[in-house]
Amino acid sequence: MKTVSDGPGLSILEAAEAAGIPTINNSRSIRRVRDKAVATVFAHTHGLPTPLTYFVAHPGLLEQIPRETYPLVLKPTNGSSCRGIYRVDSPADLETLNIVEANAHFYLAQQYIENNGFDIKLYVVGTEVFAVTKRSPLHPEIQVEKRLIPVSPELRELALQVGKIFGLDIYGLDVVETPRGPMIVDINDFPSFGQVPEAIRLVSTYIEQIAKRRIEQSVNPKTVESTDMLTKLTASIS
């Protein structure tokens, strides 16, 4: 199920799982990646390449971060679509920092790592991986054509590793190329798949394959009954 952050979709997904209905992606994995603090810690714990990161309950606490960690990238833990991302080059910049995101609860402060100035979006469906270049919110001055590019073996391995670790079937991750190798700066469930050829067919075929496989594995009468109940619940919410 593709859900929006503040909509009822995730609750419906959890209701389906409670009724024993298989889901793609599962709700636990979705929640894990949508909270960027949890996602970053989980990725770091499993050895995925991520920048040095601090959890910040309030922007005023940024003053406690060691000076040698700067520059920093500040982002809300519940952010999306590259909104609310700020670069802070030095502690002196904190005095002029004007954060306008009223709905941001907490923040991540990540060490900025020199890179080539643009992001690479990796889209994944099962074991199919696609790479698309896109403009970085930290480098708006660099013109980048949003286009499909070849997937290197290193990027492919990294993308599939993320899916395995987080338990995702359909997902995306933002990567920057650095002198230390590719670095993950964001992970998200069920992205747009922009620029991916025949994305609708690709995603729907994959979902159909998983559904058929799971139906063949077991057909539970209670699951069928629960599906009817969930359909009525969804209709009432809509």
Accessible surface in RSA format (square Angstrom, percent):
REM  Atomic radii and reference values for relative SASA: ProtOr
REM  Chains: A
REM  Algorithm: Lee & Richards
REM  Probe-radius: 1.40
REM  Slices: 20
REM RES _ NUM      All-atoms   Total-Side   Main-Chain    Non-polar    All polar
REM                ABS   REL    ABS   REL    ABS   REL    ABS   REL    ABS   REL
RES MET A   1    83.28  43.1  58.34  38.6  24.94  59.4  68.25  58.0  15.03  19.9
RES LYS A   2   123.50  60.2  96.56  59.2  26.93  64.1  80.06  72.1  43.44  46.3
RES THR A   3    17.42  12.4   0.00   0.0  17.42  41.5   5.56   7.5  11.86  17.9
RES VAL A   4   108.20  71.2 101.77  92.1   6.43  15.5 106.21  92.3   1.99   5.4
RES SER A   5    78.20  66.1  48.48  64.7  29.72  68.5  29.41  62.6  48.80  68.4
RES ASP A   6   141.86  99.4 105.17 104.7  36.69  86.8  41.09  96.7 100.77 100.5
RES GLY A   7    25.60  31.6   0.00   N/A  25.60  31.6  11.31  31.0  14.30  32.0
RES PRO A   8    70.28  51.2  63.00  57.4   7.28  26.4  69.69  57.5   0.59   3.7
RES GLY A   9    11.22  13.8   0.00   N/A  11.22  13.8   9.95  27.3   1.27   2.8
RES LEU A  10    16.83   9.4  16.83  12.0   0.00   0.0  16.83  11.8   0.00   0.0
RES SER A  11    68.41  57.8  62.32  83.2   6.09  14.0  30.58  65.1  37.84  53.0
RES ILE A  12    14.18   8.1  13.28   9.9   0.90   2.2  14.13  10.2   0.05   0.1
RES LEU A  13     5.62   3.1   5.55   4.0   0.08   0.2   5.62   4.0   0.00   0.0
RES GLU A  14    59.82  34.3  54.07  40.9   5.75  13.7  24.03  46.5  35.79  29.2
RES ALA A  15    34.58  31.8  22.66  35.0  11.91  27.1  29.85  42.0   4.72  12.5
RES ALA A  16     5.67   5.2   5.67   8.8   0.00   0.0   5.67   8.0   0.00   0.0
RES GLU A  17    55.22  31.7  37.41  28.3  17.82  42.4  28.44  55.0  26.79  21.9
RES ALA A  18    93.03  85.5  49.00  75.6  44.04 100.2  61.58  86.7  31.46  83.3
RES ALA A  19    26.26  24.1   5.40   8.3  20.85  47.4  17.32  24.4   8.94  23.7
RES GLY A  20    49.94  61.6   0.00   N/A  49.94  61.6  34.45  94.6  15.49  34.7
RES ILE A  21    29.79  17.0  26.93  20.1   2.86   6.9  27.34  19.7   2.45   6.6
RES PRO A  22    77.86  56.7  50.74  46.3  27.11  98.5  63.10  52.1  14.76  91.7
RES THR A  23    18.54  13.2   5.37   5.4  13.17  31.4   8.72  11.7   9.82  14.8
RES ILE A  24    18.91  10.8  14.08  10.5   4.84  11.7  14.08  10.1   4.84  13.1
RES ASN A  25     0.44   0.3   0.35   0.3   0.09   0.2   0.00   0.0   0.44   0.4
RES ASN A  26    52.33  36.1  51.95  50.2   0.38   0.9  22.90  55.1  29.43  28.5
RES SER A  27     8.21   6.9   8.21  11.0   0.00   0.0   0.00   0.0   8.21  11.5
RES ARG A  28   175.57  73.7 168.36  85.8   7.21  17.2  63.59  86.9 111.98  67.9
RES SER A  29     3.89   3.3   3.89   5.2   0.00   0.0   0.00   0.0   3.89   5.4
RES ILE A  30     0.04   0.0   0.04   0.0   0.00   0.0   0.04   0.0   0.00   0.0
RES ARG A  31   119.21  50.1 112.28  57.2   6.93  16.5  49.14  67.2  70.07  42.5
RES ARG A  32    44.89  18.8  40.32  20.6   4.57  10.9   6.50   8.9  38.40  23.3
RES VAL A  33     1.69   1.1   0.12   0.1   1.57   3.8   0.12   0.1   1.57   4.3
RES ARG A  34    58.41  24.5  44.99  22.9  13.41  31.9  40.32  55.1  18.09  11.0
RES ASP A  35    59.97  42.0  55.23  55.0   4.74  11.2  18.72  44.1  41.24  41.1
RES LYS A  36    25.08  12.2  24.56  15.1   0.52   1.2  16.26  14.6   8.83   9.4
RES ALA A  37    16.66  15.3  15.42  23.8   1.24   2.8  16.52  23.3   0.13   0.4
RES VAL A  38    71.94  47.3  67.43  61.0   4.51  10.9  71.52  62.1   0.43   1.2
RES ALA A  39     8.10   7.4   7.69  11.9   0.41   0.9   7.88  11.1   0.22   0.6
RES THR A  40    18.08  12.9  15.33  15.5   2.75   6.6   9.36  12.6   8.72  13.2
RES VAL A  41    98.70  64.9  96.40  87.3   2.29   5.5  98.70  85.8   0.00   0.0
RES PHE A  42    46.03  23.0  42.96  26.6   3.07   8.0  45.74  27.7   0.29   0.8
RES ALA A  43     1.16   1.1   1.16   1.8   0.00   0.0   1.16   1.6   0.00   0.0
RES HIS A  44   128.37  70.2 119.91  83.3   8.45  21.6  76.58  78.9  51.79  60.3
RES THR A  45    99.17  70.5  67.62  68.6  31.55  75.2  60.88  81.8  38.29  57.9
RES HIS A  46    82.52  45.1  61.61  42.8  20.91  53.5  43.67  45.0  38.85  45.2
RES GLY A  47    63.37  78.1   0.00   N/A  63.37  78.1  35.70  98.0  27.67  62.0
RES LEU A  48     5.81   3.2   0.19   0.1   5.62  14.1   0.26   0.2   5.55  14.9
RES PRO A  49    47.67  34.7  36.85  33.6  10.83  39.4  47.67  39.4   0.00   0.0
RES THR A  50    24.37  17.3   5.66   5.7  18.72  44.6   4.98   6.7  19.39  29.3
RES PRO A  51    10.16   7.4   5.77   5.3   4.39  16.0   6.37   5.3   3.79  23.6
RES LEU A  52    94.45  52.6  82.00  58.7  12.45  31.3  89.99  63.2   4.46  12.0
RES THR A  53    36.65  26.1   9.49   9.6  27.16  64.7   9.49  12.8  27.16  41.1
RES TYR A  54    68.19  31.8  65.23  37.1   2.96   7.7  53.52  40.2  14.67  18.1
RES PHE A  55   116.00  58.0  85.92  53.2  30.07  78.3  85.92  52.1  30.07  86.1
RES VAL A  56     3.53   2.3   3.26   2.9   0.27   0.7   3.53   3.1   0.00   0.0
RES ALA A  57    49.30  45.3  36.47  56.3  12.83  29.2  36.47  51.4  12.83  34.0
RES HIS A  58   113.26  61.9 113.01  78.6   0.24   0.6  79.76  82.2  33.49  39.0
RES PRO A  59    34.89  25.4  30.24  27.6   4.65  16.9  30.51  25.2   4.38  27.2
RES GLY A  60    39.91  49.2   0.00   N/A  39.91  49.2  31.52  86.5   8.38  18.8
RES LEU A  61    76.12  42.4  72.97  52.2   3.15   7.9  73.11  51.3   3.01   8.1
RES LEU A  62     1.03   0.6   1.03   0.7   0.00   0.0   1.03   0.7   0.00   0.0
RES GLU A  63   136.10  78.1 107.09  81.0  29.01  69.1  30.78  59.5 105.32  86.0
RES GLN A  64   140.86  78.8 109.81  80.3  31.05  73.9  47.11 100.3  93.75  71.1
RES ILE A  65    12.57   7.2   5.12   3.8   7.45  17.9   5.90   4.2   6.67  18.1
RES PRO A  66    54.75  39.9  43.76  39.9  10.99  40.0  54.75  45.2   0.00   0.0
RES ARG A  67   170.01  71.4 159.14  81.1  10.86  25.9  65.03  88.9 104.98  63.6
RES GLU A  68   141.71  81.4 113.69  86.0  28.02  66.7  70.65 136.6  71.06  58.0
RES THR A  69     5.91   4.2   4.41   4.5   1.49   3.6   1.49   2.0   4.41   6.7
RES TYR A  70    24.83  11.6   6.45   3.7  18.38  47.8   6.08   4.6  18.75  23.1
RES PRO A  71    35.20  25.7  35.20  32.1   0.00   0.0  35.20  29.1   0.00   0.0
RES LEU A  72     0.50   0.3   0.50   0.4   0.00   0.0   0.50   0.3   0.00   0.0
RES VAL A  73    12.37   8.1  12.37  11.2   0.00   0.0  12.37  10.7   0.00   0.0
RES LEU A  74     0.80   0.4   0.80   0.6   0.00   0.0   0.80   0.6   0.00   0.0
RES LYS A  75    15.35   7.5  15.29   9.4   0.06   0.1   5.17   4.6  10.18  10.8
RES PRO A  76     5.63   4.1   5.59   5.1   0.04   0.1   5.59   4.6   0.04   0.2
RES THR A  77     8.76   6.2   8.54   8.7   0.22   0.5   1.16   1.6   7.60  11.5
RES ASN A  78    65.30  45.0  44.88  43.4  20.42  49.2  30.08  72.4  35.22  34.0
RES GLY A  79    16.60  20.5   0.00   N/A  16.60  20.5   9.87  27.1   6.73  15.1
RES SER A  80    48.92  41.3  39.17  52.3   9.75  22.5  32.85  69.9  16.07  22.5
RES SER A  81    89.44  75.6  47.61  63.5  41.83  96.4  33.87  72.1  55.57  77.9
RES CYS A  82    54.47  41.2  33.58  37.5  20.88  49.1  17.17  43.5  37.29  40.2
RES ARG A  83   148.49  62.3 141.44  72.1   7.05  16.8  68.41  93.5  80.08  48.5
RES GLY A  84    12.05  14.9   0.00   N/A  12.05  14.9   2.47   6.8   9.59  21.5
RES ILE A  85    44.04  25.1  21.61  16.1  22.42  54.0  21.61  15.6  22.42  60.9
RES TYR A  86    46.95  21.9  42.96  24.4   3.99  10.4  43.20  32.5   3.75   4.6
RES ARG A  87    92.20  38.7  63.96  32.6  28.24  67.2  24.00  32.8  68.20  41.3
RES VAL A  88     1.38   0.9   1.19   1.1   0.19   0.5   1.38   1.2   0.00   0.0
RES ASP A  89    75.56  52.9  63.51  63.2  12.05  28.5  23.66  55.7  51.91  51.8
RES SER A  90    37.10  31.4  36.88  49.2   0.22   0.5  28.68  61.1   8.42  11.8
RES PRO A  91    33.79  24.6  28.37  25.9   5.43  19.7  28.67  23.7   5.12  31.8
RES ALA A  92    71.42  65.7  57.61  88.9  13.80  31.4  63.22  89.0   8.20  21.7
RES ASP A  93    52.85  37.0  50.32  50.1   2.53   6.0  12.29  28.9  40.56  40.4
RES LEU A  94    29.05  16.2  14.70  10.5  14.35  36.1  14.70  10.3  14.35  38.6
RES GLU A  95   160.85  92.3 120.40  91.1  40.45  96.3  47.52  91.9 113.33  92.5
RES THR A  96   114.49  81.4  87.16  88.4  27.33  65.1  79.25 106.4  35.23  53.3
RES LEU A  97    45.05  25.1  17.95  12.8  27.10  68.1  21.06  14.8  23.99  64.6
RES ASN A  98   109.40  75.4  97.17  93.9  12.23  29.4  30.42  73.2  78.98  76.3
RES ILE A  99    41.23  23.5  13.30   9.9  27.93  67.3  13.30   9.6  27.93  75.8
RES VAL A 100   104.20  68.6  77.47  70.1  26.73  64.4  84.73  73.6  19.47  52.8
RES GLU A 101    41.63  23.9  30.33  22.9  11.29  26.9  20.43  39.5  21.20  17.3
RES ALA A 102   109.29 100.5  65.57 101.2  43.73  99.5  78.20 110.1  31.09  82.4
RES ASN A 103   107.12  73.9  97.78  94.5   9.34  22.5  43.92 105.7  63.20  61.1
RES ALA A 104    16.66  15.3   0.76   1.2  15.90  36.2   1.11   1.6  15.55  41.2
RES HIS A 105   126.40  69.1 109.69  76.2  16.71  42.7  69.90  72.0  56.50  65.7
RES PHE A 106    89.85  45.0  89.85  55.7   0.00   0.0  89.85  54.5   0.00   0.0
RES TYR A 107    17.32   8.1  17.32   9.9   0.00   0.0   6.99   5.3  10.33  12.7
RES LEU A 108     3.75   2.1   3.75   2.7   0.00   0.0   3.75   2.6   0.00   0.0
RES ALA A 109     0.07   0.1   0.07   0.1   0.00   0.0   0.07   0.1   0.00   0.0
RES GLN A 110     8.77   4.9   8.77   6.4   0.00   0.0   1.01   2.1   7.77   5.9
RES GLN A 111    39.21  21.9  37.36  27.3   1.85   4.4   2.42   5.2  36.79  27.9
RES TYR A 112    17.42   8.1   5.93   3.4  11.48  29.9   5.69   4.3  11.72  14.5
RES ILE A 113    16.84   9.6   9.38   7.0   7.46  18.0  12.30   8.9   4.54  12.3
RES GLU A 114   112.02  64.3 109.43  82.8   2.59   6.2  58.07 112.3  53.95  44.0
RES ASN A 115    34.74  24.0   7.88   7.6  26.86  64.7   5.78  13.9  28.96  28.0
RES ASN A 116    71.51  49.3  42.98  41.5  28.53  68.7  40.85  98.3  30.66  29.6
RES GLY A 117     2.59   3.2   0.00   N/A   2.59   3.2   2.46   6.8   0.13   0.3
RES PHE A 118    50.84  25.4  50.51  31.3   0.34   0.9  50.51  30.6   0.34   1.0
RES ASP A 119     9.46   6.6   9.46   9.4   0.00   0.0   0.00   0.0   9.46   9.4
RES ILE A 120     7.36   4.2   7.36   5.5   0.00   0.0   7.36   5.3   0.00   0.0
RES LYS A 121    16.38   8.0  16.38  10.0   0.00   0.0   6.11   5.5  10.26  10.9
RES LEU A 122     0.00   0.0   0.00   0.0   0.00   0.0   0.00   0.0   0.00   0.0
RES TYR A 123     5.92   2.8   5.92   3.4   0.00   0.0   0.04   0.0   5.88   7.2
RES VAL A 124     0.00   0.0   0.00   0.0   0.00   0.0   0.00   0.0   0.00   0.0
RES VAL A 125     2.96   1.9   1.37   1.2   1.59   3.8   1.37   1.2   1.59   4.3
RES GLY A 126    16.93  20.9   0.00   N/A  16.93  20.9   8.67  23.8   8.25  18.5
RES THR A 127    94.78  67.4  89.71  90.9   5.08  12.1  59.38  79.8  35.40  53.5
RES GLU A 128    87.39  50.2  85.84  64.9   1.54   3.7  19.23  37.2  68.15  55.6
RES VAL A 129    15.31  10.1   0.35   0.3  14.96  36.0   0.35   0.3  14.96  40.6
RES PHE A 130    34.89  17.5  33.86  21.0   1.03   2.7  34.89  21.2   0.00   0.0
RES ALA A 131     0.23   0.2   0.00   0.0   0.23   0.5   0.00   0.0   0.23   0.6
RES VAL A 132     0.00   0.0   0.00   0.0   0.00   0.0   0.00   0.0   0.00   0.0
RES THR A 133     8.39   6.0   8.39   8.5   0.00   0.0   7.76  10.4   0.64   1.0
RES LYS A 134    32.65  15.9  32.14  19.7   0.51   1.2  16.24  14.6  16.41  17.5
RES ARG A 135   105.74  44.4  92.29  47.0  13.45  32.0  32.98  45.1  72.76  44.1
RES SER A 136     5.21   4.4   5.03   6.7   0.19   0.4   0.81   1.7   4.41   6.2
RES PRO A 137    50.11  36.5  19.77  18.0  30.34 110.3  31.89  26.3  18.22 113.2
RES LEU A 138    40.59  22.6  23.15  16.6  17.43  43.8  26.38  18.5  14.20  38.2
RES HIS A 139    24.97  13.6  24.92  17.3   0.04   0.1  20.82  21.5   4.14   4.8
RES PRO A 140    78.60  57.3  72.74  66.3   5.87  21.3  73.00  60.3   5.61  34.8
RES GLU A 141   120.54  69.2  89.04  67.4  31.49  75.0  73.41 142.0  47.13  38.5
RES ILE A 142    61.45  35.0  58.14  43.3   3.31   8.0  61.42  44.2   0.03   0.1
RES GLN A 143   142.77  79.8 116.76  85.3  26.02  61.9  61.65 131.2  81.12  61.5
RES VAL A 144    33.18  21.8  10.47   9.5  22.72  54.7  14.50  12.6  18.68  50.7
RES GLU A 145   125.58  72.1 107.89  81.6  17.69  42.1  48.21  93.3  77.37  63.2
RES LYS A 146   100.27  48.9  86.66  53.2  13.61  32.4  40.12  36.1  60.15  64.1
RES ARG A 147   114.56  48.1 113.25  57.7   1.31   3.1  26.38  36.1  88.18  53.4
RES LEU A 148    72.02  40.1  53.88  38.5  18.14  45.6  54.06  38.0  17.96  48.3
RES ILE A 149    29.90  17.0  22.66  16.9   7.24  17.5  25.73  18.5   4.17  11.3
RES PRO A 150   124.44  90.7 103.87  94.7  20.57  74.8 115.91  95.7   8.53  53.0
RES VAL A 151    45.98  30.3  18.45  16.7  27.53  66.3  18.58  16.1  27.39  74.3
RES SER A 152    45.49  38.4  39.03  52.1   6.45  14.9  41.87  89.2   3.61   5.1
RES PRO A 153   115.54  84.2 106.56  97.1   8.99  32.7 111.98  92.5   3.56  22.1
RES GLU A 154   101.71  58.4  95.28  72.1   6.43  15.3  39.20  75.8  62.50  51.0
RES LEU A 155     5.41   3.0   5.41   3.9   0.00   0.0   5.41   3.8   0.00   0.0
RES ARG A 156   100.56  42.2 100.56  51.3   0.00   0.0  34.71  47.4  65.86  39.9
RES GLU A 157   123.20  70.7 116.91  88.5   6.28  15.0  41.54  80.3  81.66  66.7
RES LEU A 158    11.55   6.4   9.76   7.0   1.79   4.5  11.26   7.9   0.29   0.8
RES ALA A 159     0.00   0.0   0.00   0.0   0.00   0.0   0.00   0.0   0.00   0.0
RES LEU A 160    49.03  27.3  42.75  30.6   6.28  15.8  43.41  30.5   5.62  15.1
RES GLN A 161    73.19  40.9  68.11  49.8   5.08  12.1  20.76  44.2  52.42  39.8
RES VAL A 162     0.00   0.0   0.00   0.0   0.00   0.0   0.00   0.0   0.00   0.0
RES GLY A 163     5.82   7.2   0.00   N/A   5.82   7.2   3.82  10.5   2.00   4.5
RES LYS A 164   180.35  88.0 150.10  92.1  30.25  72.0 103.24  92.9  77.11  82.1
RES ILE A 165    33.57  19.1  16.34  12.2  17.23  41.5  22.04  15.9  11.53  31.3
RES PHE A 166     0.57   0.3   0.00   0.0   0.57   1.5   0.31   0.2   0.26   0.7
RES GLY A 167    36.30  44.8   0.00   N/A  36.30  44.8  31.89  87.5   4.41   9.9
RES LEU A 168    11.74   6.5   0.00   0.0  11.74  29.5   0.14   0.1  11.60  31.2
RES ASP A 169    35.09  24.6  33.15  33.0   1.94   4.6   1.97   4.6  33.12  33.0
RES ILE A 170     0.24   0.1   0.24   0.2   0.00   0.0   0.24   0.2   0.00   0.0
RES TYR A 171     2.65   1.2   2.65   1.5   0.00   0.0   1.20   0.9   1.45   1.8
RES GLY A 172     0.00   0.0   0.00   N/A   0.00   0.0   0.00   0.0   0.00   0.0
RES LEU A 173     0.00   0.0   0.00   0.0   0.00   0.0   0.00   0.0   0.00   0.0
RES ASP A 174     8.45   5.9   8.45   8.4   0.00   0.0   0.34   0.8   8.11   8.1
RES VAL A 175     0.00   0.0   0.00   0.0   0.00   0.0   0.00   0.0   0.00   0.0
RES VAL A 176    13.12   8.6  13.12  11.9   0.00   0.0  13.12  11.4   0.00   0.0
RES GLU A 177    58.05  33.3  54.32  41.1   3.73   8.9  24.48  47.3  33.57  27.4
RES THR A 178    15.32  10.9   0.00   0.0  15.32  36.5   4.24   5.7  11.08  16.8
RES PRO A 179   121.23  88.4  75.11  68.5  46.12 167.6  88.32  72.9  32.91 204.5
RES ARG A 180   164.76  69.2 123.18  62.8  41.58  99.0  56.13  76.7 108.63  65.8
RES GLY A 181    19.67  24.3   0.00   N/A  19.67  24.3  18.12  49.7   1.55   3.5
RES PRO A 182     9.74   7.1   7.41   6.8   2.32   8.4   7.41   6.1   2.32  14.4
RES MET A 183    10.80   5.6  10.80   7.1   0.00   0.0   9.95   8.5   0.85   1.1
RES ILE A 184     5.39   3.1   3.90   2.9   1.49   3.6   3.90   2.8   1.49   4.0
RES VAL A 185    36.62  24.1  29.40  26.6   7.22  17.4  31.08  27.0   5.54  15.0
RES ASP A 186    33.55  23.5  28.01  27.9   5.54  13.1  11.88  28.0  21.67  21.6
RES ILE A 187     9.69   5.5   4.85   3.6   4.83  11.7   4.85   3.5   4.83  13.1
RES ASN A 188    35.48  24.5  33.99  32.8   1.50   3.6  29.50  71.0   5.99   5.8
RES ASP A 189    14.12   9.9   5.08   5.1   9.04  21.4   0.00   0.0  14.12  14.1
RES PHE A 190    30.52  15.3  27.70  17.2   2.83   7.4  27.70  16.8   2.83   8.1
RES PRO A 191    14.58  10.6   3.80   3.5  10.78  39.2  12.75  10.5   1.83  11.4
RES SER A 192    89.64  75.7  57.56  76.8  32.08  73.9  50.34 107.2  39.30  55.1
RES PHE A 193     9.60   4.8   5.37   3.3   4.24  11.0   5.37   3.3   4.24  12.1
RES GLY A 194    24.01  29.6   0.00   N/A  24.01  29.6  24.01  65.9   0.00   0.0
RES GLN A 195    96.53  54.0  67.13  49.1  29.40  70.0  12.01  25.6  84.52  64.1
RES VAL A 196    10.29   6.8   0.00   0.0  10.29  24.8   0.16   0.1  10.13  27.5
RES PRO A 197    73.91  53.9  57.45  52.4  16.46  59.8  68.95  56.9   4.96  30.8
RES GLU A 198   116.46  66.9  94.27  71.3  22.19  52.8  45.48  88.0  70.98  58.0
RES ALA A 199    19.30  17.7  15.34  23.7   3.97   9.0  15.64  22.0   3.66   9.7
RES ILE A 200   153.97  87.6 146.76 109.3   7.21  17.4 152.43 109.8   1.54   4.2
RES ARG A 201   127.96  53.7 122.46  62.4   5.51  13.1  67.56  92.3  60.41  36.6
RES LEU A 202    23.19  12.9  21.82  15.6   1.38   3.5  21.99  15.4   1.20   3.2
RES VAL A 203    15.69  10.3  15.69  14.2   0.00   0.0  15.69  13.6   0.00   0.0
RES SER A 204    58.98  49.8  51.42  68.6   7.56  17.4  42.67  90.9  16.31  22.9
RES THR A 205    49.27  35.0  47.65  48.3   1.61   3.8  35.68  47.9  13.58  20.5
RES TYR A 206    40.69  19.0  39.58  22.5   1.10   2.9  27.26  20.5  13.42  16.5
RES ILE A 207    60.64  34.5  60.64  45.2   0.00   0.0  60.64  43.7   0.00   0.0
RES GLU A 208    92.29  53.0  87.73  66.4   4.56  10.8  26.60  51.4  65.69  53.6
RES GLN A 209    93.32  52.2  87.27  63.8   6.05  14.4  29.47  62.7  63.85  48.4
RES ILE A 210     4.97   2.8   4.97   3.7   0.00   0.0   4.97   3.6   0.00   0.0
RES ALA A 211    44.04  40.5  36.73  56.7   7.31  16.6  43.75  61.6   0.29   0.8
RES LYS A 212   116.89  57.0 115.32  70.8   1.57   3.7  69.55  62.6  47.34  50.4
RES ARG A 213   123.05  51.7 119.69  61.0   3.36   8.0  48.72  66.6  74.33  45.0
RES ARG A 214    79.87  33.5  74.59  38.0   5.28  12.6  20.18  27.6  59.69  36.2
RES ILE A 215   107.90  61.4 104.48  77.8   3.42   8.2 107.02  77.1   0.88   2.4
RES GLU A 216   145.11  83.3 108.30  81.9  36.81  87.6  49.14  95.0  95.97  78.4
RES GLN A 217   130.49  73.0  94.03  68.7  36.46  86.8  42.53  90.5  87.95  66.7
RES SER A 218    81.98  69.3  63.71  85.0  18.27  42.1  43.30  92.2  38.67  54.2
RES VAL A 219   109.45  72.0  79.60  72.1  29.85  71.9  82.63  71.8  26.83  72.8
RES ASN A 220    71.81  49.5  65.72  63.5   6.08  14.7  16.76  40.3  55.05  53.2
RES PRO A 221   106.28  77.5  95.83  87.4  10.45  38.0 101.20  83.6   5.08  31.6
RES LYS A 222   156.01  76.1 154.39  94.7   1.61   3.8  98.10  88.3  57.90  61.7
RES THR A 223    28.25  20.1  28.04  28.4   0.20   0.5  21.86  29.4   6.39   9.7
RES VAL A 224    85.36  56.2  83.29  75.4   2.07   5.0  85.36  74.2   0.00   0.0
RES GLU A 225   125.02  71.8 119.74  90.6   5.28  12.6  45.62  88.2  79.40  64.8
RES SER A 226    18.53  15.7  17.27  23.1   1.25   2.9   1.25   2.7  17.27  24.2
RES THR A 227    57.70  41.0  57.55  58.3   0.15   0.4  51.11  68.6   6.59  10.0
RES ASP A 228    81.46  57.1  78.86  78.5   2.60   6.1  22.09  52.0  59.36  59.2
RES MET A 229   122.21  63.3 118.12  78.2   4.09   9.7  79.69  67.8  42.52  56.3
RES LEU A 230    25.65  14.3  25.58  18.3   0.06   0.2  25.65  18.0   0.00   0.0
RES THR A 231    85.21  60.6  80.20  81.3   5.01  11.9  66.66  89.5  18.55  28.0
RES LYS A 232   153.68  75.0 144.69  88.8   9.00  21.4  91.62  82.5  62.07  66.1
RES LEU A 233    76.13  42.4  70.90  50.7   5.23  13.2  75.68  53.1   0.46   1.2
RES THR A 234    47.79  34.0  47.73  48.4   0.06   0.1  43.08  57.9   4.72   7.1
RES ALA A 235    70.70  65.0  48.50  74.8  22.20  50.5  55.90  78.7  14.81  39.2
RES SER A 236    87.94  74.3  48.91  65.3  39.04  89.9  53.14 113.2  34.80  48.8
RES ILE A 237    82.66  47.0  52.44  39.1  30.23  72.8  59.16  42.6  23.51  63.8
RES SER A 238   122.08 103.2  54.90  73.3  67.18 154.8  56.56 120.4  65.53  91.8
END  Absolute sums over single chains surface
CHAIN  1 A    13111.3      10510.9       2600.3       7621.3       5489.9
END  Absolute sums over all chains
TOTAL         13111.3      10510.9       2600.3       7621.3       5489.9
